[in-house]
């Protein structure tokens, strides 16, 4: 592995494992550290450099913070996704839609096959719907991330969190649990562009209802590229434990329950 990438990962793990008395929870600390390792403007989407997935997983495997979180919420760290604890939070942000989206809606859901554009992204925001798992402390990772922006213009109030309950049987979710599984995922569903290889989200959507990115995978891959056939994986920036739903699997409005609102 590139020595600068190894230094980046070791520094990241050291930051994650450092004392953090000013945070309310381990989830807050994880979200804060990973936000410092986010540079989506990196040239050619190669982030902080090219890594080796097995070496990345070995380094992140020594992260004590992930072990602590896993003692309470193993599914956040390593999966599998808990379908019954999925939360979606809408904010007053207006630049992502004609008006703030504070309610999840099947009518506004865009599946990959009908999406406009090329979907060349390691984390597409113009397709599907993202949820984050409610942790044992009562918040999702995305909700913890938002707390760091309270009072800012980036994610203005109100915030509304909904408990979404996927219904029916046969819901297939692709688990991304570490760097190795991220590289395998991209290699299985490749879409190359100028030597950068992205997941082909349209193909993924034909095989899976959702893709679950765990905390261990985020720690090992955030901002890094890895070699695959055809080039390098695009650097992912998922920040917090999330699932990208590529199909609407939540039934009717009766299964949506608002659990939090802040003005």
Number of C-alpha atoms within 10 A of each C-alpha: 14 11 11 13 19 18 11 17 23 17 12 21 22 16 18 22 18 12 11 13 9 8 12 10 13 18 24 20 23 24 22 19 16 20 16 10 18 17 15 14 9 13 9 12 22 20 21 19 19 21 23 19 23 15 16 23 20 13 17 24 16 14 19 15 19 25 15 14 20 17 10 13 18 18 19 28 25 21 19 17 24 11 14 13 18 21 27 24 24 19 20 18 19 13 9 10 9 8 10 15 18 18 16 18 14 16 7 12 17 17 19 24 13 9 14 11 9 10 19 17 19 19 17 15 12 17 24 22 22 20 23 26 27 21 19 11 10 10 15 26 25 23 23 20 19 19 13 13 13 13 10 10 10 14 18 17 18 14 20 20 22 21 21 22 19 17 15 9 7 8 13 11 19 19 20 24 23 26 28 19 16 23 23 14 19 23 20 14 17 22 20 18 13 9 15 22 28 24 25 22 27 18 15 20 18 12 13 17 20 25 22 25 28 27 30 24 26 25 31 27 27 22 27 27 27 24 17 17 12 15 15 25 28 27 28 22 22 22 25 26 25 25 25 21 22 26 20 18 17 17 14 11 11 8 14 19 13 15 11 11 15 9 8
